[in-house]
Amino acid sequence: MPPTIVYSAALCVVGLPFVIMRPGALRWAPSFVVLTRLSFLAAWLRRERSLWGNAGRNR
């Protein structure tokens, strides 16, 4: 848990001024939200190293 807190704090310190100075960068946020959700879903299913295209194939 402590590394997550430190990483989140560092991200806020660096990311907040960046977003204030460059609000146009937020147009990429929906794409990153989708990719992040897919990554979390893969981690939840314990298939982090599989490609989603052949996730249905049994090996």
DSSP file (Angstrom, degrees, kcal/mol; ACC not computed):
  #  RESIDUE AA STRUCTURE BP1 BP2  ACC     N-H-->O    O-->H-N    N-H-->O    O-->H-N    TCO  KAPPA ALPHA  PHI   PSI    X-CA   Y-CA   Z-CA
    1    1 A M     >        0   0    0      0, 0.0     4,-2.0     0, 0.0     3,-0.3   0.000 360.0 360.0 360.0 -42.1    0.0    0.0    0.0
    2    2 A P  H  >  +     0   0    0      0, 0.0     4,-2.5     0, 0.0     5,-0.2   0.894 360.0  52.5 -57.9 -40.7    2.7    2.6    0.7
    3    3 A P  H  > S+     0   0    0      0, 0.0     4,-2.6     0, 0.0     5,-0.2   0.893 108.8  51.4 -61.7 -35.2    4.2    2.4   -2.8
    4    4 A T  H  > S+     0   0    0     -3,-0.3     4,-2.5     2,-0.2     5,-0.2   0.904 110.3  48.1 -65.6 -40.9    0.7    3.1   -4.2
    5    5 A I  H  X S+     0   0    0     -4,-2.0     4,-2.4     2,-0.2    -1,-0.2   0.923 113.2  47.5 -65.9 -43.9    0.3    6.1   -2.0
    6    6 A V  H  X S+     0   0    0     -4,-2.5     4,-2.5     2,-0.2    -2,-0.2   0.920 113.3  48.4 -63.5 -43.6    3.7    7.5   -2.9
    7    7 A Y  H  X S+     0   0    0     -4,-2.6     4,-2.5    -5,-0.2    -2,-0.2   0.918 112.1  49.0 -63.7 -43.1    3.0    6.9   -6.6
    8    8 A S  H  X S+     0   0    0     -4,-2.5     4,-2.1     2,-0.2    -2,-0.2   0.906 111.8  48.7 -63.8 -41.6   -0.4    8.6   -6.4
    9    9 A A  H  X S+     0   0    0     -4,-2.4     4,-2.3     2,-0.2    -2,-0.2   0.921 112.3  48.3 -64.5 -43.4    1.0   11.6   -4.6
   10   10 A A  H  X S+     0   0    0     -4,-2.5     4,-2.2     1,-0.2     5,-0.3   0.894 110.3  52.4 -64.1 -39.1    3.8   12.0   -7.1
   11   11 A L  H  X S+     0   0    0     -4,-2.5     4,-3.4     1,-0.2     5,-0.4   0.900 110.3  47.7 -63.5 -40.3    1.3   11.7  -10.0
   12   12 A C  H  X S+     0   0    0     -4,-2.1     4,-1.8     2,-0.2    -2,-0.2   0.903 110.7  51.5 -66.2 -41.0   -0.8   14.4   -8.5
   13   13 A V  H  < S+     0   0    0     -4,-2.3    -2,-0.2     1,-0.2    -1,-0.2   0.893 124.1  28.4 -63.8 -39.5    2.2   16.7   -7.9
   14   14 A V  H  X S+     0   0    0     -4,-2.2     4,-1.1    -5,-0.2    -2,-0.2   0.868 123.4  48.0 -88.4 -40.1    3.3   16.3  -11.5
   15   15 A G  H  X S+     0   0    0     -4,-3.4     4,-2.6    -5,-0.3     5,-0.2   0.857 102.2  59.0 -75.3 -37.6    0.0   15.7  -13.3
   16   16 A L  H  X S+     0   0    0     -4,-1.8     4,-2.2    -5,-0.4     5,-0.2   0.943 108.2  44.2 -62.9 -49.4   -2.1   18.4  -11.9
   17   17 A P  H  > S+     0   0    0      0, 0.0     4,-2.4     0, 0.0    -1,-0.2   0.887 113.1  54.1 -61.5 -34.8    0.0   21.3  -13.1
   18   18 A F  H  X S+     0   0    0     -4,-1.1     4,-2.6     1,-0.2    -2,-0.2   0.936 109.8  45.6 -62.6 -46.0    0.4   19.6  -16.5
   19   19 A V  H  < S+     0   0    0     -4,-2.6    -1,-0.2     1,-0.2    -3,-0.2   0.858 112.3  51.9 -67.1 -34.5   -3.4   19.3  -16.9
   20   20 A I  H  < S+     0   0    0     -4,-2.2    -1,-0.2    -5,-0.2    -2,-0.2   0.911 116.4  39.9 -66.8 -40.7   -3.9   22.9  -15.8
   21   21 A M  H  < S+     0   0    0     -4,-2.4    -2,-0.2     1,-0.2    -1,-0.2   0.824 129.6  28.9 -77.6 -31.2   -1.3   24.1  -18.3
   22   22 A R    ><  +     0   0    0     -4,-2.6     3,-1.8    -5,-0.2    -1,-0.2  -0.612  62.5 164.4-129.8  71.9   -2.4   21.8  -21.2
   23   23 A P  G >  S+     0   0    0      0, 0.0     3,-1.6     0, 0.0     4,-0.1   0.726  71.0  73.6 -64.1 -19.6   -6.1   21.0  -20.8
   24   24 A G  G >  S+     0   0    0      1,-0.3     3,-1.6     2,-0.2     4,-0.2   0.720  80.1  73.1 -65.5 -19.9   -6.1   19.7  -24.4
   25   25 A A  G X  S+     0   0    0     -3,-1.8     3,-1.5     1,-0.3    -1,-0.3   0.716  79.5  75.3 -66.4 -19.2   -4.3   16.6  -23.2
   26   26 A L  G X  S+     0   0    0     -3,-1.6     3,-1.3     1,-0.3    -1,-0.3   0.635  73.3  80.1 -70.0 -11.7   -7.5   15.4  -21.5
   27   27 A R  G <  S+     0   0    0     -3,-1.6     4,-0.3     1,-0.3    -1,-0.3   0.749  90.7  54.2 -66.0 -19.8   -8.9   14.4  -24.9
   28   28 A W  G <> S+     0   0    0     -3,-1.5     4,-1.9    -4,-0.2     3,-0.4   0.580  83.7  90.9 -85.9 -10.5   -6.8   11.3  -24.6
   29   29 A A  H <> S+     0   0    0     -3,-1.3     4,-2.5     1,-0.2     5,-0.2   0.883  80.4  54.3 -56.9 -45.2   -8.3   10.4  -21.2
   30   30 A P  H  > S+     0   0    0      0, 0.0     4,-2.1     0, 0.0    -1,-0.2   0.900 108.7  49.8 -59.0 -38.6  -11.2    8.2  -22.6
   31   31 A S  H  > S+     0   0    0     -3,-0.4     4,-2.3    -4,-0.3    -2,-0.2   0.926 112.4  46.8 -64.0 -43.6   -8.8    6.0  -24.5
   32   32 A F  H  X S+     0   0    0     -4,-1.9     4,-2.5     1,-0.2    -1,-0.2   0.846 108.7  55.6 -68.8 -32.4   -6.6    5.5  -21.5
   33   33 A V  H  X S+     0   0    0     -4,-2.5     4,-2.3    -5,-0.2    -1,-0.2   0.931 109.6  46.6 -63.6 -44.4   -9.7    4.8  -19.3
   34   34 A V  H  X S+     0   0    0     -4,-2.1     4,-2.2     2,-0.2    -2,-0.2   0.937 114.6  46.4 -62.7 -47.2  -10.7    2.0  -21.7
   35   35 A L  H  X S+     0   0    0     -4,-2.3     4,-2.0     1,-0.2    -1,-0.2   0.878 112.1  51.2 -64.8 -37.3   -7.2    0.6  -21.9
   36   36 A T  H  X S+     0   0    0     -4,-2.5     4,-2.6     2,-0.2    -1,-0.2   0.913 109.1  50.3 -65.9 -42.0   -6.8    0.7  -18.1
   37   37 A R  H  X S+     0   0    0     -4,-2.3     4,-2.5     1,-0.2    -2,-0.2   0.901 110.0  50.5 -63.1 -40.1  -10.1   -1.1  -17.5
   38   38 A L  H  X S+     0   0    0     -4,-2.2     4,-2.4     2,-0.2    -1,-0.2   0.894 110.5  49.9 -64.0 -38.3   -9.0   -3.8  -19.9
   39   39 A S  H  X S+     0   0    0     -4,-2.0     4,-2.2     2,-0.2    -2,-0.2   0.918 111.6  47.5 -65.9 -43.2   -5.7   -4.2  -18.1
   40   40 A F  H  X S+     0   0    0     -4,-2.6     4,-2.5     2,-0.2    -2,-0.2   0.886 111.6  51.2 -65.3 -37.8   -7.5   -4.4  -14.7
   41   41 A L  H  X S+     0   0    0     -4,-2.5     4,-2.2     2,-0.2    -2,-0.2   0.916 109.7  49.8 -64.2 -42.7   -9.9   -7.0  -16.2
   42   42 A A  H  <>S+     0   0    0     -4,-2.4     5,-3.1     1,-0.2     4,-0.4   0.897 111.9  48.4 -62.6 -40.2   -7.0   -9.0  -17.5
   43   43 A A  H ><5S+     0   0    0     -4,-2.2     3,-0.8     3,-0.2    -2,-0.2   0.900 109.9  51.9 -66.2 -40.1   -5.3   -8.9  -14.1
   44   44 A W  H 3<5S+     0   0    0     -4,-2.5    -2,-0.2     1,-0.3    -1,-0.2   0.887 113.9  43.2 -63.0 -38.8   -8.5   -9.9  -12.4
   45   45 A L  T 3<5S-     0   0    0     -4,-2.2    -1,-0.3    -5,-0.1    -2,-0.2   0.457 112.7-122.9 -84.6  -1.3   -8.8  -12.9  -14.7
   46   46 A R  T < 5S+     0   0    0     -3,-0.8    -3,-0.2    -4,-0.4     3,-0.1   0.897  79.7 117.9  58.2  44.6   -5.1  -13.6  -14.3
   47   47 A R    > < +     0   0    0     -5,-3.1     3,-1.4    -6,-0.1    -4,-0.2  -0.234  21.6 137.4-128.6  42.2   -4.5  -13.4  -18.0
   48   48 A E  T 3  S+     0   0    0      1,-0.3    -5,-0.1    -6,-0.3    -1,-0.1   0.817  73.4  46.1 -61.8 -31.8   -2.1  -10.4  -18.0
   49   49 A R  T 3  S+     0   0    0     -7,-0.1     2,-0.3    -3,-0.1    -1,-0.3   0.306  94.1  95.2 -98.9   9.9    0.2  -12.0  -20.6
   50   50 A S  S <  S-     0   0    0     -3,-1.4     2,-0.4    -8,-0.1     5,-0.1  -0.671  75.4-118.9 -97.4 155.2   -2.4  -13.2  -23.1
   51   51 A L    >   -     0   0    0     -2,-0.3     3,-0.9     1,-0.1    -2,-0.1  -0.755  17.9-133.9 -87.4 139.2   -3.6  -11.3  -26.1
   52   52 A W  G >  S+     0   0    0     -2,-0.4     3,-1.1     1,-0.2     4,-0.3   0.786 101.4  67.5 -65.6 -24.4   -7.2  -10.5  -26.0
   53   53 A G  G 3  S+     0   0    0      1,-0.3    -1,-0.2     2,-0.1     3,-0.2   0.849 114.6  25.4 -65.7 -33.9   -7.6  -11.8  -29.6
   54   54 A N  G X  S+     0   0    0     -3,-0.9     3,-0.7     1,-0.1    -1,-0.3  -0.077  84.8 116.1-120.3  34.7   -6.8  -15.4  -28.7
   55   55 A A  T <  S+     0   0    0     -3,-1.1    -1,-0.1     1,-0.2    -2,-0.1   0.749  73.5  59.5 -71.3 -22.8   -8.0  -15.3  -25.0
   56   56 A G  T 3  S+     0   0    0     -4,-0.3     2,-0.3    -3,-0.2    -1,-0.2   0.647  84.9  95.5 -80.7 -13.9  -10.7  -17.8  -25.9
   57   57 A R  S <  S-     0   0    0     -3,-0.7     2,-0.4     1,-0.0    -3,-0.0  -0.585  72.0-134.2 -80.1 136.8   -8.3  -20.5  -27.0
   58   58 A N              0   0    0     -2,-0.3    -2,-0.1     1,-0.1    -1,-0.0  -0.713 360.0 360.0 -87.3 139.1   -7.2  -23.1  -24.5
   59   59 A R              0   0    0     -2,-0.4    -1,-0.1     0, 0.0    -2,-0.0   0.339 360.0 360.0-122.8 360.0   -3.6  -23.9  -24.3
